[in-house]
Amino acid sequence: MNGFSLARVWAVLTNPAYAGAYAYGRLTQRAVAKPLEQMHRQKVRLPPEHWLADIWQAFPGYITQAEFEAHQAQLASHHKQLQQRGRRQDGMALLSGILMCGRCGHRMTVVYSGKDHQHISYVCNHQQRRYGEPTCQSVPGREVDQAMAAAVLAALTPAQVELSLAVLEELERQQALLHQQWTLRLEAAGYAVRLAQRRYEQVDPDNRLVARTLEHDWEARLQEQQQLIGEYEHFQRQAPLRLDETQRQQLRSLAEDLPQIWQAATTTWAERKELLRLLVADVTLTRLDRSVQVQLRWHTNQLETFSVALPLRGAVPIPEPVIERVRALSPTHSDQQVAEILNQEGVSTAQAKPFTAARVLGVRRRSGIRRPSSHDKNNMCL
């Protein structure tokens, strides 16, 4: 037996048969019965007052009619709240709407949490919402957004733009050569059609066998010409973008001003998202043990893959050589003396800070390193 899904639960909650009612005409395909806002749908669920037939208490039900109607009112209220909530356009999440899960392939959603909704997480909860299964993956959003912004700005640096313009000029040159080749092929096809036509027109009509053969040859040349014209039109539709000198200069100016525009306080998050979507088609995230694999697909269908380190949670781990050095010095030196020795040796903390007596004490406590007491020191002297 298959488990419950969101669609199945919804079908149970909205089916009057569970309230002991017989209903007919709950769905319709007739255009005259559809509301205007749902005219594009193939089937539309009608409200109870528009059902063709409903007979309550036709057979014993699991719930009463009053309970069923109360459930429908509650579901309608929840649905209205969801519609009013909508999607945040001013949120800080840059990748909302273009994120794909690298594990299951479904779209990922944005979850805002923390004070003033400053904390961003990208979550794939498709299986959870549909079937009540665990969340597929959850990825911290701030680090991913920072990496994405850096990738977009790096793609639009003046050097990259100049390189792209040089590539575009090379493509235009190659396109011109291909256009010349297509012109020669079209001229050859036209000449073959005219030659076949002259041969057919000059044949003796009484020689039906030769005339029929030349007629078939003329038709074949015409078909080849039409096919070649269609291929040429398809080739022209795939031609690269052509920019005049004014547009090229505007693109260079944009590349120089883009970092300042992106970082400006007057630039809204909605504008940053719009700018990013002009370049990026979609982004696929896959959470690994210590990093997030990011697959960025540009609108040119070019893929770019890079990794983003996951933020560390809790205390930063202490390097093992530091622990062993503190363990070796602690029996014979105070915490202040150990800190001075470590600083003289050029050893720093995990946050690249100099050691102090308090930081040495913290290393000893986290690593379980005890300093010998006065009784232990007396025994060592004896």
JOKA-V988901 format. One record per backbone hydrogen bond with DSSP energy under -0.5 kcal/mol. CO is the residue of the C=O (numbers start at 1). NH is the residue of the N-H. If there is no record, write none. Layout:
co->(CO/CO)
nh->(NH/NH)
//
This chain:
co->(5/6/7/8/9/10/12/14/15/16/16/17/18/18/20/20/21/22/24/24/26/28/30/30/31/35/36/38/44/44/47/48/53/54/55/55/64/65/66/67/68/69/70/71/72/73/74/75/76/77/78/79/80/81/82/92/93/95/98/99/100/101/106/109/111/113/114/115/119/120/120/121/121/122/123/123/124/124/125/126/127/127/128/130/137/139/140/141/142/143/144/145/146/147/148/149/150/151/152/153/154/157/158/159/160/161/162/163/164/165/166/167/168/169/170/171/172/173/174/175/176/177/178/179/180/181/182/183/184/185/186/187/188/189/190/191/192/193/194/195/196/197/198/199/200/204/206/207/208/209/210/211/212/213/214/215/216/217/218/219/220/221/222/223/224/225/226/227/228/229/230/231/232/233/234/236/244/245/246/247/248/249/250/251/252/253/254/257/258/259/260/264/266/268/269/270/271/272/273/274/275/275/276/276/279/282/283/284/285/286/290/291/292/292/293/293/294/294/295/295/296/296/297/297/298/302/304/306/308/319/320/321/322/323/324/325/326/327/329/329/334/335/336/337/338/339/340/341/342/343/349/353/356/357/358/359/360/361/362/363/364/364/368/373/374/375/376/377/378)
nh->(9/10/11/12/13/14/15/16/18/19/21/20/62/63/58/59/23/55/52/53/46/44/33/34/34/38/39/41/28/46/50/51/24/56/22/58/68/69/70/71/72/73/74/75/76/77/78/79/80/81/82/83/84/85/86/94/96/98/283/108/285/105/101/123/121/119/117/118/113/141/142/111/123/139/109/125/136/137/129/130/131/133/132/6/124/122/144/145/146/147/148/149/150/151/152/153/154/155/156/156/157/161/162/163/164/165/166/167/168/169/170/171/172/173/174/175/176/177/178/179/180/181/182/183/184/185/186/187/188/189/190/191/192/193/194/195/196/197/198/199/200/201/202/203/203/207/208/211/212/213/214/215/216/217/218/219/220/221/222/223/224/225/226/227/228/229/230/231/232/233/234/235/236/237/238/239/248/249/250/251/252/253/254/255/256/257/258/261/262/263/264/267/268/272/273/274/275/276/277/278/278/279/279/280/299/297/100/295/102/293/310/288/294/308/286/295/296/306/284/297/298/304/281/282/301/298/296/294/292/323/324/325/326/327/328/329/330/331/332/333/338/339/340/341/342/343/344/345/347/346/352/349/360/361/362/363/364/365/366/367/368/369/370/377/378/379/380/381/382)
//
